[in-house]
Amino acid sequence: MGGEGTTPALLESWAQRALPGYPERLVAASALASFTELPREEQRELEEEFYALGRVADALALDMQPPYGDGPVRDGARLALSRQGYAAFFARLGMTEVGAADGFDPFLHEIAELVPAEDPDAPIELLDVLWPGLMLGELLFTRAGVRVRAGARVAEPGWADASPVYWAHRRRGRPTVDLGQGWGSNSQWSTSHRMDFRTADGDRLNVVPRPERLSEGRLREELSRTEAEELLRHRCLLRRPTGLPELVVDSQEAADFWPFHWTLPEPGARTAG
């Protein structure tokens, strides 16, 4: 992947050409109100731009992801970019580092490593931040990868830290599922970034034109309402689904839940249990 300093030099070369105008292309997506007021064509252009930029972020974060050391590495990546260099590059695009808060928050945090707790009902506890999360105003660009501790009935080892991550293109130690996979070199770039906003009125997850709301108890017969909402919030399964006792974590079936249009119920809506 090049010698030490190659990746920072490439990023600087791109920045020299793209700045200062590039952040201005993104700013309309920095607030839910301004984004949703745009014509759908302009929304789509921004979603595709953030998806492409997210692919860059996925690649740049690989060195900070488990498994560490000199053993087998998914995609053979060694980019030699520090955590500080990663955050500094995206700060030049107007993004703010997030994810170092005291408590675990699935909006901001992706479980990358799980330490089992003695109490099987222990809630998820944040232990360390492995790579930074980033936001552009209200818009979540990418979540922080974190090490956590939890009880097995809350977050099961081998599932919460190893099941397929949806809305992600590359991870070093686990499978990923996004809508750009399986397409040619041109078609994949028409994929949309997942648009999550943290507003003063609350979180809006996966803002899409034709949402399928988690308001009828379940969108997949095999998942309970709780499991479906966890998949939407965490972007992965936290435990083996109770309705699928034979499911294998790295199977195609585990990558086929297709939550890409799921959203939460409208505020105040009644939901089935």
C-alpha positions in Angstrom: 0.0 0.0 0.0 3.1 2.3 -0.2 5.7 3.3 2.4 5.2 5.3 5.5 3.8 8.7 4.8 2.2 7.7 1.5 -1.4 7.8 2.6 -1.1 11.3 4.3 0.6 12.5 1.2 -2.2 11.2 -1.1 -4.8 12.8 1.2 -3.0 16.1 1.2 -2.7 16.0 -2.6 -6.5 15.5 -2.9 -7.2 18.2 -0.3 -5.0 20.7 -2.2 -7.2 20.2 -5.3 -10.6 19.9 -3.6 -10.4 22.6 -0.8 -11.8 25.0 0.0 -14.9 24.3 -2.2 -15.6 20.7 -1.3 -17.1 21.3 2.2 -19.6 23.8 0.7 -21.0 20.9 -1.4 -21.8 19.0 1.7 -23.2 21.6 4.0 -26.9 21.3 2.8 -26.9 17.8 4.4 -25.6 19.1 7.8 -29.2 19.6 9.2 -32.3 17.6 8.8 -34.4 20.6 8.0 -32.2 21.9 5.2 -31.7 18.4 3.7 -35.4 17.5 3.6 -36.2 20.8 2.0 -34.0 20.0 -1.0 -35.5 18.6 -4.3 -35.2 14.8 -4.3 -32.6 15.0 -7.1 -30.3 17.2 -5.0 -30.8 14.9 -1.9 -29.8 12.0 -4.0 -26.6 13.7 -5.2 -25.6 14.4 -1.6 -26.4 10.8 -0.5 -24.2 9.5 -3.2 -21.4 11.9 -2.4 -21.5 10.9 1.3 -21.5 7.2 0.3 -18.4 7.7 -1.8 -16.7 9.6 1.0 -17.8 6.9 3.4 -16.0 4.3 1.3 -12.8 6.4 1.8 -13.5 6.5 5.6 -13.9 2.7 5.7 -10.6 2.2 4.0 -8.7 4.7 6.1 -10.1 3.2 9.4 -8.9 -0.4 8.6 -5.6 -0.1 10.4 -7.4 0.8 13.6 -9.7 -2.2 13.5 -9.3 -5.7 15.1 -7.7 -8.2 14.5 -4.4 -6.4 15.1 -0.8 -7.6 14.5 0.8 -9.2 11.6 -1.6 -12.1 11.0 -4.1 -12.4 8.2 -5.9 -9.1 7.4 -9.1 -8.7 5.4 -8.3 -6.8 2.2 -4.6 -6.8 3.0 -4.7 -3.2 4.1 -1.9 -1.3 5.7 -2.4 2.4 5.2 -0.2 3.7 8.1 -2.6 6.6 8.9 -2.8 7.5 12.6 -6.1 8.0 14.4 -5.2 11.7 14.7 -4.4 12.0 11.0 -7.8 10.3 10.2 -9.7 12.8 12.4 -7.7 15.7 11.1 -8.4 14.9 7.4 -12.2 14.9 7.9 -12.0 18.0 10.1 -10.8 19.8 7.0 -14.1 18.8 5.4 -16.1 20.4 8.3 -16.6 17.3 10.4 -16.4 17.0 14.1 -15.0 14.0 16.0 -17.6 12.3 18.2 -17.9 9.0 20.2 -15.7 9.7 23.2 -18.6 10.2 25.6 -18.8 8.4 28.9 -21.7 6.1 27.9 -22.4 3.7 25.1 -24.7 5.1 22.4 -25.6 3.0 19.3 -26.2 6.2 17.4 -22.5 7.1 17.8 -20.8 3.7 18.5 -20.2 0.5 16.5 -19.3 -2.5 18.6 -15.9 -3.7 17.3 -14.8 -5.7 20.4 -16.9 -7.2 23.1 -15.7 -8.3 26.5 -18.1 -10.6 28.3 -19.5 -9.4 31.6 -20.0 -11.8 34.5 -23.7 -10.8 34.9 -25.5 -12.0 31.7 -27.9 -9.0 32.0 -25.2 -6.4 32.4 -25.9 -3.4 30.0 -23.4 -2.4 27.4 -20.6 -0.4 28.9 -18.2 1.6 26.9 -14.5 0.7 27.5 -12.5 2.3 24.8 -12.8 4.1 21.4 -10.7 2.4 18.7 -11.4 4.8 15.8 -13.2 8.1 15.8 -16.8 8.8 14.9 -17.6 11.9 12.8 -20.5 14.2 12.3 -21.3 17.1 10.0 -23.6 19.3 12.1 -26.6 17.1 12.8 -25.7 14.4 10.2 -23.9 11.3 11.4 -21.1 10.5 8.9 -19.6 7.5 10.5 -19.8 5.9 13.9 -16.9 5.4 16.3 -15.6 1.8 16.6 -15.6 0.9 20.3 -14.6 -1.8 22.7 -17.4 -2.6 25.2 -18.4 -4.9 28.0 -21.8 -6.5 28.2 -23.8 -9.5 29.5 -24.5 -12.3 27.1 -28.2 -11.8 27.2 -27.7 -8.2 26.1 -24.9 -8.5 23.5 -23.8 -12.0 22.7 -20.1 -12.6 22.0 -19.6 -13.7 18.4 -22.7 -11.8 17.3 -22.6 -8.3 18.5 -18.9 -8.1 17.5 -18.9 -10.5 14.5 -22.3 -10.5 12.7 -22.6 -8.7 9.4 -22.6 -4.9 9.7 -25.2 -3.3 7.5 -24.7 0.1 5.8 -20.9 -0.6 5.8 -18.7 -1.5 2.9 -15.4 -2.7 4.5 -14.4 -3.9 8.0 -11.2 -5.6 8.7 -12.5 -8.5 10.9 -16.2 -9.0 10.0 -18.5 -9.2 7.1 -20.4 -6.1 5.8 -23.5 -5.5 3.8 -24.2 -2.4 1.7 -26.2 -1.8 -1.4 -23.1 -1.0 -3.4 -21.7 -4.5 -3.2 -22.1 -6.8 -6.2 -22.4 -4.0 -8.7 -20.0 -2.9 -11.4 -17.5 -0.1 -11.1 -20.0 2.6 -12.2 -23.3 1.4 -10.8 -22.0 1.0 -7.2 -21.4 4.7 -6.9 -25.2 5.3 -7.2 -25.6 3.9 -3.7 -26.9 6.2 -0.9 -25.3 6.9 2.4 -27.5 6.1 5.4 -28.8 9.5 6.6 -29.0 9.6 10.4 -29.6 13.0 12.1 -29.3 13.9 15.8 -31.6 17.0 16.2 -32.9 19.0 19.1 -36.1 17.0 18.8 -34.5 13.6 18.8 -32.7 11.2 16.5 -34.0 10.5 13.0 -32.6 7.2 11.8 -32.3 6.2 8.1 -34.1 9.1 6.5 -35.3 7.6 3.2 -38.0 8.6 0.6 -40.2 5.5 1.1 -39.7 4.4 4.7 -40.8 1.0 6.1 -41.6 1.9 9.7 -41.1 -0.4 12.7 -44.7 0.2 13.8 -46.4 -3.1 13.1 -44.4 -5.2 15.5 -41.9 -6.6 13.0 -40.8 -6.3 9.4 -39.3 -9.8 9.3 -41.4 -12.7 10.6 -38.3 -14.2 12.1 -37.4 -11.1 14.2 -39.1 -9.8 17.3 -39.9 -6.1 17.4 -37.0 -5.6 19.8 -34.6 -7.5 17.5 -35.7 -5.5 14.5 -35.2 -2.2 16.3 -31.8 -3.3 17.6 -30.8 -4.2 14.0 -31.8 -0.7 12.9 -30.1 1.1 15.7 -26.9 -1.0 16.0 -26.7 -1.9 12.2 -26.1 -5.5 13.2 -27.6 -8.3 15.3 -26.7 -8.2 19.0 -27.7 -11.8 19.6 -28.8 -14.9 17.7 -32.5 -14.2 16.9 -34.8 -16.3 19.0 -36.9 -17.1 15.9 -33.8 -18.4 14.1 -32.1 -20.8 16.5 -30.0 -22.5 13.7 -28.7 -19.2 12.2 -25.0 -19.2 11.5 -23.3 -15.8 12.1 -21.3 -15.7 8.9 -24.0 -17.3 6.7 -25.6 -15.6 3.7 -28.9 -15.8 5.6 -27.4 -13.5 8.3 -26.6 -11.0 5.6 -30.1 -11.0 4.1 -32.3 -9.2 6.5 -32.5 -6.2 4.1 -33.2 -3.3 6.6 -32.2 -0.6 4.2 -35.6 1.1 4.2 -36.5 0.6 7.9 -37.1 3.6 10.1 -38.5 4.2 13.6 -42.2 4.9 14.0 -43.3 8.5 13.8 -43.0 10.3 17.2 -46.1 9.5 19.2 -47.2 6.6 17.1 -48.6 3.5 18.8 -46.5 0.4 18.2 -47.2 -3.3 18.7 -45.0 -5.3 21.0 
